[in-house]
């Protein structure tokens, strides 16, 4: 218990919250990482004056995603988003469920994703805003050195003109910056589309309206835990226009093929779980059969 208390930012707060007995984030992190830290970002954040708050210090075997990130209440770091095994605890406002894949290859990154991960990890390491997505000019120059991004002078001046750099603005510049300069612009469009299956399990009994039901002489739906198979499709690449039009609850933009023509968007379905999945795979579209997956 002494070790648990030493991990926490504020040991005076309860580990189990009233009135419903919900686990605090410290308990969730303790079970997933072995450390009872209060935050879900990577590493620790220096607040100045010898004060700091702690996040996840190392890669974990089972990860964590949360609906709160899609609502911009927090930022889950890559340690929790990219665990050793493709298994994630999914947090909602009131309940924890599990998302998993049977194929470990869903964790593998293509060239675009690998580049994005490297740049985002370097950016987040300089982000002292609690996951707000902006860093100082000094921190930005450190990011450019670490990631070998060579910005033209005019773009560098525009990004630094306000005294801080916002991730969304930096990302737009990277999308339009040629690969030879460390950017993500690839005229070939051969980054590769990803299609894979995920499974979601909610252990709380739910009404099953569209699944197979055993006739019981009445019209009440069957109540049982629910396992849903989702087909996930991630378009091959971003464009600046797609980035600006994307976001939870927005319509999915069409992807462009190798000759630049706009193709018809794939049909997709939406549920709050999809917003959680998009915090891990941006722009992912999901489909399933039967009842929508529930995270409550």
C-alpha positions, 0 to 999 in steps of 0.5 A, a space after each residue: 500500500 505504501 508503494 501505491 500511495 507513493 505512485 499517486 499525485 494526491 494520496 488524500 483522494 479515494 481510490 474508489 469513488 463515491 457514491 457508486 464505487 467506481 474505480 479511480 484511474 489509479 486503480 485501472 492504471 495499477 492493474 494495467 501497468 503496475 503503477 498507481 498513477 493518476 494520468 493516462 499520458 506517457 511519462 510525467 509532466 513537469 509543472 514547474 517549481 519542482 512539481 510534476 504529475 505522473 503518467 504511464 512510464 512504460 509499454 503495457 501488455 493490455 492497453 486502455 482507450 476511453 470515450 473521454 478522449 474523443 470528447 477532449 477531456 484527456 489524451 491517452 498516450 501511446 503506451 496505453 494505445 499501443 500495448 504488447 497485445 491487441 487488447 484494450 480496456 475501454 472506459 465509458 462514463 459508467 462502465 468498462 468493457 473490452 476491445 480485442 483482436 485475434 490477429 496481432 498484426 493489427 498493431 503493425 504500422 505501415 510507413 505513414 503510421 510509423 512516421 506519425 507515431 514517431 513525430 507524435 511521440 516526440 511532440 507529446 514529450 514536449 507537451 506540458 499542457 496536459 494533453 492540450 496539443 500545443 508546445 513551446 517554440 523551443 520544444 518544437 525545435 527539439 521535435 524537428 531535430 529528433 524527427 529529422 523534419 526539415 521545414 522551409 523557412 516560411 512554414 517554420 516562421 508561420 508555425 512559430 509566429 504565435 509563440 506556441 505550436 498547435 499539433 493540428 496546425 503542425 500536422 497539416 504542414 506535415 501532410 503537405 511536406 514532401 517525404 524527402 523533407 521528413 513530411 508525409 506527402 506521398 504522390 504515389 498514394 501507396 501507404 496501404 489501406 488497412 482492413 481488420 477485425 476487432 471484437 468487443 465484449 460487454 459483460 453486463 447483460 444487454 437486450 439482444 433485439 436482432 440476435 438469435 432469441 430462444 422463444 419463451 412465449 413472450 415478446 421480451 428481448 433476450 438479456 445476455 452479455 454481448 460480443 460484437 465483431 466489428 469490421 474496421 477499415 482505415 483509409 490509406 492516407 490523410 489529406 489536409 482537407 480530410 483532416 479538417 473535416 474529420 472528427 467524432 460524429 462527422 461524416 467520413 470523407 472519401 479517400 483518394 486513390 492513386 490517380 487522385 480521383 475521389 472514390 465513394 466512401 465505404 458504408 459505415 455505422 456509428 456508435 460511441 465505441 467507434 469514437 473510442 476506436 478512432 482515438 487509436 485509428 484515426 478515420 476508422 470506419 466500422 461495420 457490424 451485424 446485429 445490435 450496435 456494440 454498447 460501452 455502457 
